[in-house]
Amino acid sequence: MSVEFISAINVNAANEINGVSDFRLDPVYLKRYSRILEDGGFDYTLVPYGSPGHDPFTIAAAVTQYTERIKPIIALRPNTIYPTVAAKALATLDQLSNGRAVVHFIAGGSDVEQAREGDRLNKTERYARQEEYIQILRKVWSNTERFDHKGTYYSFEDFVSVVRPVNGTIPISVGGSSDDAYRVGGALGDIFGLWGEPLKETQEQIDRIAEQSRLAGRTDTPRTWVTFRPIIAPTEELAWEKAHNTLSILQERASGGAGKGSLWRQVPTGSTPANVGSQRLLNIAAGGDLHDRALWTPTATATGAQGASTALVGTPETVAAAILDYVDLGADLISIRGYDNLNDAVDYGRYVIPLVKEELAHRERTGQKGSLQSEHLGGLAEGSVALAEASVRS
Ligand SMILES: Cc1cc2nc3c(=O)[nH]c(=O)nc-3n(C[C@H](O)[C@H](O)[C@H](O)COP(=O)(O)O)c2cc1C
């Protein structure tokens, strides 16, 4: 079983905890960040989409010219670009990067955020449009003859594109946790993106998606992508201290502080999110702070769970063992991005990714699990839990 790692690109030094409010694209920073991800062993980087932010296609093109291997995952909202145009833009990026383009579909969790760019469909309609959109992309990439399309959301005639993906197609990812997301992603996705939930809930989601693949007549299922915000340090004690410091800053920012968090917020913190993915995380967080080996959820509560917001807390060994617990569920795409983005990306590349890859290589060689997961690491170890509770009180 091999595993691939995903990060998320940043175009400047602004992040959720440093309060930097200069959001201009910094080409020097973007180049350095892209190379740090590639040198650190990341295989992909998400180029997220939010109504106030930079254009993902431009950023992805730049990332592919600053690097040799890393694949940009373009987050795409169907309401922002016509499907034939998107098909050609993705295939153009794929040719420019010699086959590195990936697209992640965003149905859009919030009607408010969608309306900011003129989208008036409700979420169920947005998923139905996304389904038709994906079918059009694949037609544009494969059809060599002119064709007409007459659908519910799109219709056009006599169209053909000469811009083809390097490998004939481009991997398509779908994210979300609603029934509509499972249906569309299970039927059409090469990849299915999930936010970091406890192992049991993650297994349930993987099973729901597989069921939809089966119902769609597929014999395969999408690859599983799970997303975390690891908070690591050389000792459990230091990691929990860092986690609580990070949480205090997120809570302070959420209560109206300046910085990146507030600008990208899709709905006011404290209001019930419309998307199921965020609702699930908040429910899980309400059920307890620490889950399984190291999954910590107060960071989700602090940010309204608007996006990837659950942490894995501990030493690199603890976090690597926790990641392997998800790999054992079948998740072979692991997204890890920190709150102190650039520095955390460096640390993950140095300390976490190698541990996970070493363990998997060990299994490959010996057919047996190594020691990493058997050790009482992280939340299971009395010491760390006690320390966490102690520091909360103090
Ligand atoms: C891994 C992952 C990445 C996502 N990236 C974005 C993003 O960049 N921009 C965005 O608006 N929504 C993003 N989303 C949100 C969803 O794609 C989704 O449209 C929304 O949450 C609705 O989901 P629901 O089906 O859970 O209700 C992401 C979701 C996942 C799981």
Ligand as a Chemical Component Dictionary entry (heavy atoms), coordinates in Angstrom:
data_LIG
# 
_chem_comp.id                   LIG 
_chem_comp.type                 NON-POLYMER 
_chem_comp.pdbx_formal_charge   0 
_chem_comp.three_letter_code    LIG 
# 
loop_
_chem_comp_atom.comp_id 
_chem_comp_atom.atom_id 
_chem_comp_atom.alt_atom_id 
_chem_comp_atom.type_symbol 
_chem_comp_atom.charge 
_chem_comp_atom.model_Cartn_x 
_chem_comp_atom.model_Cartn_y 
_chem_comp_atom.model_Cartn_z 
_chem_comp_atom.pdbx_ordinal 
LIG C1  C1  C 0 -10.763 17.988 0.994  1  
LIG C2  C2  C 0 -11.781 19.087 0.755  2  
LIG C3  C3  C 0 -11.378 20.285 0.180  3  
LIG C4  C4  C 0 -12.315 21.319 -0.010 4  
LIG N1  N1  N 0 -11.910 22.500 -0.547 5  
LIG C5  C5  C 0 -12.793 23.517 -0.676 6  
LIG C6  C6  C 0 -12.396 24.789 -1.235 7  
LIG O1  O1  O 0 -11.244 24.987 -1.624 8  
LIG N2  N2  N 0 -13.345 25.765 -1.322 9  
LIG C7  C7  C 0 -14.659 25.552 -0.924 10 
LIG O2  O2  O 0 -15.471 26.451 -1.015 11 
LIG N3  N3  N 0 -15.066 24.359 -0.407 12 
LIG C8  C8  C 0 -14.172 23.364 -0.290 13 
LIG N4  N4  N 0 -14.602 22.156 0.204  14 
LIG C9  C9  C 0 -16.043 22.002 0.547  15 
LIG C10 C10 C 0 -16.800 21.075 -0.283 16 
LIG O3  O3  O 0 -16.213 20.731 -1.426 17 
LIG C11 C11 C 0 -18.273 21.039 -0.418 18 
LIG O4  O4  O 0 -18.689 21.612 -1.561 19 
LIG C12 C12 C 0 -19.085 21.569 0.629  20 
LIG O5  O5  O 0 -18.493 21.391 1.835  21 
LIG C13 C13 C 0 -20.471 20.939 0.602  22 
LIG O6  O6  O 0 -20.428 19.794 1.148  23 
LIG P1  P1  P 0 -21.476 18.776 1.816  24 
LIG O7  O7  O 0 -21.758 17.841 0.716  25 
LIG O8  O8  O 0 -20.706 18.203 2.946  26 
LIG O9  O9  O 0 -22.711 19.502 2.302  27 
LIG C14 C14 C 0 -13.673 21.115 0.373  28 
LIG C15 C15 C 0 -14.055 19.890 0.945  29 
LIG C16 C16 C 0 -13.123 18.893 1.142  30 
LIG C17 C17 C 0 -13.552 17.614 1.808  31 
# 
loop_
_chem_comp_bond.comp_id 
_chem_comp_bond.atom_id_1 
_chem_comp_bond.atom_id_2 
_chem_comp_bond.value_order 
_chem_comp_bond.pdbx_ordinal 
LIG C1  C2  SING 1  
LIG C2  C3  SING 2  
LIG C2  C16 DOUB 3  
LIG C3  C4  DOUB 4  
LIG C4  N1  SING 5  
LIG C4  C14 SING 6  
LIG N1  C5  DOUB 7  
LIG C5  C6  SING 8  
LIG C5  C8  SING 9  
LIG C6  O1  DOUB 10 
LIG C6  N2  SING 11 
LIG N2  C7  SING 12 
LIG C7  O2  DOUB 13 
LIG C7  N3  SING 14 
LIG N3  C8  DOUB 15 
LIG C8  N4  SING 16 
LIG N4  C9  SING 17 
LIG N4  C14 SING 18 
LIG C9  C10 SING 19 
LIG C10 O3  SING 20 
LIG C10 C11 SING 21 
LIG C11 O4  SING 22 
LIG C11 C12 SING 23 
LIG C12 O5  SING 24 
LIG C12 C13 SING 25 
LIG C13 O6  SING 26 
LIG O6  P1  SING 27 
LIG P1  O7  DOUB 28 
LIG P1  O8  SING 29 
LIG P1  O9  SING 30 
LIG C14 C15 DOUB 31 
LIG C15 C16 SING 32 
LIG C16 C17 SING 33 
# 
